[in-house]
């Protein structure tokens, strides 16, 4: 029964997608930034700097994978940054630290999944607008994180847990591997499973999807849990990297992730977009930050540059959409 | 305090009580009992999303609890100036005797503080200053410029020559500019020292990590780092550790418990320049003295001064024990 929708929403072949007008613009921008970086700074194209960039990108990167699913389905999740903070704080209370690194990891992802579940219930069954439900969650989760930690960063004393943030596997930091693994799993789920096609279908037309027999409410619920889990994994990476949990981390991560997804070519209203685009979006922002710090430029100029990139990308997107 | 010390303290207290009348504590307590005056202090500070702000509120509460003649009315959790104005208006309506206000923004809260003063409630302005002297009876706060000077002089005297990196807080805040100005002015006295990089890290641990990780890529050799804020310093420290760098030392800012622990243990942080949240405890003391109509006992003046600027002391391994109790 759902066959026609699924067929209609199935992505075109890889070659065609890579050469779509918007993707060419995105890849050209990406390449231009890399060329600019290597011309400007002798430290840019060193192995250690590339690994620094990838490690920096991994936290927002993992969040952006979940955000891509949410936006593709026509939703939005503003609570991801607050979830990172709350999950990190819950996992680093003295009680949690007493349980060891595995339990800390489980608490971090578990708390995040629970918050995602709550988002999903409010949106799918409480009929709340995603923007409002997750905005309320942002405020409440930050408040709870502050309440639990008392506003003071909690140092992690478990050396094994901290290793997650710094260990090298084949010369590459573990967070980068985790980022890569989440991207691969996300890509397979989105492009090779019915779940992925349904996600795009409900973003394209929720009512038609419902009539075609897709359980839109359940699909939506699971999507917000996925976004929560991604934020939880990001929370583990960040907490281990900082060797502390704090209620004051993850500020504006939701906007960083949304910006990356949008410049990556995903339509904000849902139904169209790619995961690969989001990842290039994350890398573009991380590269810009890196180059600006390498060149010792002030933060105000950096913010202006980010804004210009978002506008340029969206304008380009509008042109490529209207030319079809 | 260990059990034995507690027993000792109790014994000393008991002995003191036996000679009551000679101890100053007993004298002041007797004076309260006579006058019977209770001072109601209203306290308003921004919501504690940062370790420093959390300590501000905690210290004020603890200090008020030390005086049997002080009652503290505390409002918490405001995150915008508008919310804080509402909370202060409530405190004015409750007719507190003295107000202690750490405003979200000095400019935005000036009107409501002026209103309190006109209603006969003296205002002790804590740290972020109001834009009009009519808005407060007394100002007490830290010295951001002096903090930069202390950090610059410590690094200058320790290094004499070398490359220095500055990790600032939030560039849109006036206090960040003052700290950086003090640091730059102090470093002018040491021509051998060059400031090779200055980046802002927004006062949070994760941004501190991200910025420092990038700075370390651009600077193959550093001799010292001044980081404006110990909370964001947790991230700066993590970046240094993850990059396996150790050729330099770091100077912190504000004076967190964590920074003091690292200083004591001989870690990468060799010093931190204070911007201590103990100032809120001092503000409660000043509010009480104003309420009682007294002056500061260490000056001969009959009334509390109108302005007190705190000194940004340098905490190092040598003196860290003395400052441990103000670490937050």
Boltz contact constraints between the chains, C-beta under 6 A:
constraints:
  - contact:
      token1: [A, 43]
      token2: [B, 217]
      max_distance: 6.0
  - contact:
      token1: [A, 43]
      token2: [B, 218]
      max_distance: 6.0
  - contact:
      token1: [A, 49]
      token2: [B, 217]
      max_distance: 6.0
  - contact:
      token1: [A, 52]
      token2: [B, 213]
      max_distance: 6.0
  - contact:
      token1: [A, 52]
      token2: [B, 217]
      max_distance: 6.0
  - contact:
      token1: [A, 56]
      token2: [B, 210]
      max_distance: 6.0
  - contact:
      token1: [A, 146]
      token2: [B, 49]
      max_distance: 6.0
  - contact:
      token1: [A, 150]
      token2: [B, 54]
      max_distance: 6.0
  - contact:
      token1: [A, 151]
      token2: [B, 48]
      max_distance: 6.0
  - contact:
      token1: [A, 151]
      token2: [B, 51]
      max_distance: 6.0
  - contact:
      token1: [A, 151]
      token2: [B, 54]
      max_distance: 6.0
  - contact:
      token1: [A, 152]
      token2: [B, 51]
      max_distance: 6.0
  - contact:
      token1: [A, 152]
      token2: [B, 54]
      max_distance: 6.0
  - contact:
      token1: [A, 153]
      token2: [B, 234]
      max_distance: 6.0
  - contact:
      token1: [A, 166]
      token2: [B, 242]
      max_distance: 6.0
  - contact:
      token1: [A, 238]
      token2: [B, 206]
      max_distance: 6.0
  - contact:
      token1: [A, 242]
      token2: [B, 205]
      max_distance: 6.0
  - contact:
      token1: [A, 242]
      token2: [B, 209]
      max_distance: 6.0
  - contact:
      token1: [A, 242]
      token2: [B, 235]
      max_distance: 6.0
  - contact:
      token1: [A, 242]
      token2: [B, 238]
      max_distance: 6.0
  - contact:
      token1: [A, 243]
      token2: [B, 238]
      max_distance: 6.0
  - contact:
      token1: [A, 244]
      token2: [B, 234]
      max_distance: 6.0
  - contact:
      token1: [A, 246]
      token2: [B, 205]
      max_distance: 6.0
  - contact:
      token1: [A, 248]
      token2: [B, 49]
      max_distance: 6.0
  - contact:
      token1: [A, 248]
      token2: [B, 50]
      max_distance: 6.0
  - contact:
      token1: [A, 248]
      token2: [B, 204]
      max_distance: 6.0
  - contact:
      token1: [A, 249]
      token2: [B, 204]
      max_distance: 6.0
  - contact:
      token1: [A, 249]
      token2: [B, 205]
      max_distance: 6.0
  - contact:
      token1: [A, 249]
      token2: [B, 206]
      max_distance: 6.0
  - contact:
      token1: [A, 290]
      token2: [B, 214]
      max_distance: 6.0
  - contact:
      token1: [A, 293]
      token2: [B, 199]
      max_distance: 6.0
  - contact:
      token1: [A, 293]
      token2: [B, 214]
      max_distance: 6.0
  - contact:
      token1: [A, 293]
      token2: [B, 215]
      max_distance: 6.0
  - contact:
      token1: [A, 294]
      token2: [B, 218]
      max_distance: 6.0
  - contact:
      token1: [A, 296]
      token2: [B, 197]
      max_distance: 6.0
  - contact:
      token1: [A, 299]
      token2: [B, 171]
      max_distance: 6.0
  - contact:
      token1: [A, 299]
      token2: [B, 200]
      max_distance: 6.0
